[in-house]
Amino acid sequence: MSIVSNLTKTLLHHKLAACITVLHEVRSFYYWDNVLKDQSELQLLIKTHSSLQEETLNTIKQLHPYKVPELLVLPIIDGDPNYLSWMRSILHKH
């Protein structure tokens, strides 16, 4: 099973995410161990609630092959009420 499949299924199964969007074929440039890296990667947009942030990040760190995966938290300021209600209904079952 691929890392993406395992990660997404684990987060969804444990109700740590309501929805995960996979953005294919992103390209990252960064320095690691003083070497410039040019890496094709997949980026995940994981929609969850702030109360689940720590558990979600810890789960990703356990499953991710990188020593330091890119984990950024972006707050949901607003959105469609129906979508936000749906998210709450999924995550409330945690």
C-alpha positions, 0 to 999 in steps of 0.5 A, spaced: 500 500 500 502 506 498 504 511 503 499 516 501 493 511 501 495 508 508 496 515 510 489 517 508 485 511 510 488 511 517 486 519 518 479 518 515 478 511 519 480 514 525 476 520 524 482 525 524 480 528 517 473 529 514 476 529 507 483 529 504 484 532 497 491 529 493 494 534 489 498 530 484 505 532 481 507 538 485 515 539 485 519 542 491 525 545 491 529 545 498 535 544 501 536 538 506 543 536 509 546 542 505 544 539 498 539 542 494 533 537 492 529 537 486 523 532 488 516 530 485 511 530 491 504 529 492 501 534 497 495 533 501 490 538 503 487 534 510 481 538 512 480 537 520 478 541 526 483 544 530 481 540 536 484 534 532 490 538 530 495 534 535 493 527 534 493 528 526 500 531 526 502 526 530 499 520 526 502 523 520 509 523 523 508 516 525 506 514 518 510 519 513 517 516 511 520 523 511 524 525 518 521 532 517 515 532 513 512 539 511 506 540 516 502 546 515 496 548 519 491 553 515 485 556 519 478 555 516 476 562 517 469 561 513 466 557 508 459 554 505 455 552 512 453 546 509 460 543 508 462 546 514 456 542 518 458 536 514 465 536 516 463 537 523 458 531 523 464 527 520 469 529 525 464 529 531 464 521 531 471 521 533 
